[in-house]
Amino acid sequence: MVKAYQRYTPRTIFGVVASGNSNIIYDAEGKYAISPALEDISVWDLKKGELVGTWHDSDNKAEVTCTTGSPDRDSYAVGYANGSIRIWSMKTSDVLVTFNGHRSAVTALAFDKSGSRLVSGSRDTDLIVWDVEGEVGIFRLRGHKDQVTSVRFLSRPSLVEGGKPTDGYILSSSKDTLIKLWDLSTQHCMETLVAHRNEVWDCDTSADETMLISGGGDPDIKVWKINPEVLKRGLGVGEESTEAGEEDSAMENAEVPKAITFYGSIPRQSKERLTTIEFHPSQQFLGCQASDKTIELFRIRSHEEIKKKMSRRRKRQREKQQQLLKKGDVEGAAAEEPVDEAIQATDEITPWHIVRAAAKVRSFAFAPVKDVEKVGHINLVASLNNNTVEVWSAPIPSAAKADEVADEPSKTHTLELAGHRSDIRTVALSSDDELLCSASNNQLKIWNVKTTSCIRTMDCGYALCCAFLPGNRHVIVGTKSGHLELFDLGSSSMIESIEAHDGAIWSLQLRPDRRGLVTGSADKDVKFWDFDMIEEEVGNATKKRLSLVHMRTLKMSDDVLCVRYSPDQKMVAVSLLDATVKVFYHDTLKFFLSLYGHKLPVLSMDISSDSNLLVTCSADKNVKLWGLDFGDCHKSMFAHQESVMAVQFVWNTHYFFTASKDRTIKYWDGDKFENILKLEGHHGEVWALAVGTYGNIVVSASHDRSLRIWQKTEDQVFLEEEREQELDDLYEATLTASFEKTGMVDHGEGENVGAPATSNGDELASAGKQTMDTLKSGERIMEALELADQEINAWKDYNAGIARGERGLSKPQRSPLLISMRQTPEQHVWNELQRVRPAELDEALLVLPFSAVTSLLNWLDIFVQREYNINLVCRVLFFLIKSHHNQIVANRIMRPMLDSVRRNLRAGLQKQKDVIGFNVAALNYIRRDYDANNTSEFFDEEAIRKEEEKKQESEKKRKFMKM
């Protein structure tokens, strides 16, 4: 009989307010903050400080690296560390579209003004333009030599002939110190700015698209002017460039006008590199944040203010000259430099405020309020490195006091209760699994396990270990300073702090009889404590409260790292810094066993509930199982890729969990010495682990500041199946990686057989990427084609035999699959084509061999005649013809079929065009009819009367003049 185990699955993640690898943004209303929470997105109500929504995709394990909002006010694009992009809906909290194109983390995202196109930049140095409506990648742009740090769309100022707007431009900045301007109509780089001496970390354009600001490692911000006239012309493709002769020679002599020209530098206060730079929606302010605790705010002066400033400057100059002349210093007065009449960048942009946060700022965003005069202040939200979000308000000076310094910015809201400021070092569950205690440096939090809400937050020392005391009303914490701190949950206060040890208390455990506990410390002592009720005077009355009494001390030869009781309370196991484990009798403290074999110190250990097995985990990445009868090592297992930080048995079994710095948790069988499950999900080292009383839940805490609860399910796990699944996953990962290396995906170089012929030099390439999903989709299409062709050919042979007069022919058997689905072969192929996501269709079609392509083209002819979804048919047809152009041209047999496709497709498209034209005309008629019936003109009688009186008066005056 094969042994079955029960599966553990992720139940919930909590404890993260804002993770540090992505930026925070406001929603369209300015009421909610959309913050990254590792692989999820959290939506916070800033005024109430409540979590109102979480965007979670069960298929995704990669961390969020970039977010941006769409102009449609509901969609938000989120980039991930694995190169995927998901567009989420704020209303439904669901994924609308998923794009896969980048080979590494997405670092920059921007929508165009209509929200129909999205551009993404990545660590793989590429830019990809996506069609959001059509759910496809349009093209990939190459040119940067390092990570792309920001992208922006620029619209072309004019309309081309025919009244249709042109494609516009993209601005991109990169860590290769360059800023590039890409023309989307020609899909080439139009201009490259050698902008900075070091990496460019961010850039932004003003709303009217006349000014560009960029910043990086330099101590100042660079300001650039964008020339709309040059953008209007573009790269000169079309009629202008065809006029040859004299103009060409004139152009050679003249310098080509630049679209972006340097305007000036604005000095910054901070010496650290700049990370975020952003214009306020009102265009009156500019925010600039460095990788320290400050956000610098600048004010952008209007032209009237600049004129006033220039006139004041001239006035001061004149006064100075007059003073010098009075003194008789004619030469000095003449030597005074005249005031520069040209407006400088420093005249237009002037320092205004500095916001100083409590910790290093990761990113910030302005509230989307354009009318700041009405509100009287500007708001910004900042995500900090210590897992907090702060909202700041900066009052703007009134018009009367425009040049006076306004009040300092103030902090209005802080989101911090829902997580720890630093790494969680220890976790413990209450005996009924209802409460969870987590402790970090200076903070102890109590959580409700069901709702994952934080119930209590208390200040403590640097916590290294903790436990709930019997009754679950008290928590005890061992600290780095050697203190035992006792907390009462009812009053949320520390009731006693005991100087227990001279060194850090690395371990503590309750005695199995629940009347005391044991502590182990770096001062080489193991101390045994009993609980006691002591009387304390509170005002006039005396109250009893819980305390600890020191009973015995066991002196060791080295630092104590972990202490554990056997559940029958006969033995105490102590692990030391010299990588050994010593076992003593509890009653007499006599030495019983010394367990050695680990190469590095044992960081944690546990004893099974029957007191037979001891499991130890060490910094040498190994887990060892020992028998407590003779101290023999049953098995040594190489468990993780990094140090194993924690180990714990499930009660009443020999199964145990281990947690490691390699970011994984593993579930083991201690009798068969087999790894049952590997639980992945954390994005940092896992420091602590707590297993529920009966193993129904497991809680883990990590360096990424998250707490994760893993739930036991009814789903069964078989070891052989699990190992096969692991091998499949490994194979799939290497397979997609090998496609990228061999260049099956178009890299714009070499002879890529089967790749779309869109590569144009080095700068342009196709937007897609082969993933496991696209390969499986391609295989499904191939299987459907094979099945349909077999079915059709069998019937053809049967009908041909009947026509020849052959007797005794039996009808071909229908495919069981088609019978079960109640589909014809044609419907089956069509359904498989429709099942492929639009974003993955091109890559899925690349998987098909040429024999399958010819078969699919035959089916497409039928689909055109049947008038199926014409958009999808056209897209598949054009892609196949583009990809396999050379083979199709060389193959004469396909010509009649392609002629038929062309004829039928033109007829189908004409029909579609007529339907659309008819509908548009009808809609226009309905609108005109609505306007005619529902528009009424209202006249203000009072105003008309006054107007007539004025007229009469003017007439009277004229008559009088004539006389």
Secondary structure by P-SEA (a helix, b strand, c coil): cbbbbbbbcccccccccccccbbbbbcccccccccccccbbbbbccccccccccccccccccccccccccccccbbbbbccccbbbbbbcccccccbbbbcccccccbbbbcccccbbbbbccccbbbbbcccccccccccccccccccbbbbbccccccccccccccbbbbbccccbbbbbbcccccccccccccccccccccccccccbbbbbccccbbbbbbbbaaaaaaccccccccccccaaaaaaaaccccccccccbbbbbcccccccbbbbcccccbbbbbccccbbbbbbbbcaaaaaaaaaaaaaaaaaaaaaaaaacaaaaaaacccccccccccccccccbbbbccccccccccccccccccccbbbbbbbccccbbbbbbbbbbcccccccccccccccccccccccccccccccccccccbbbbbcccbbbbbccccccccbbbbbcccccccccccccbbbbbcccbbbbbbbccccccccccccccccccccccccccccccccccccbbbbbbbbbbbbbcccbbbbbbbcccccccccccccccccccccccbbbbbccccbbbbbccccccccccccccccccccccccccccbbbbbccccbbbbbbccccccccccccccccccccccccccccccccccccbbbbbbcccccccccccccccccccccccccccbbbbbccccbbbbbbbccbbbbaaaaaaaaaaaaaaaaaaaaaaaacccccccccccccccccccccccccccccaaaaaaaaaaaaaaaaaaaaaaaaaaaaaaaaacccccccccccaaaaaacccaaaaaaaaaaaccccaaaaaaaaccaaaaaaaaaaaaaaaaaccaaaaaaaaaaaaaaaaaaaaaacccaaaaaaaaaaaaaaaaaaaaaaaaaaaaaaaaaaaaaaaacbbbbbcaaaaaaaaaaaaaaaaaaaaaac
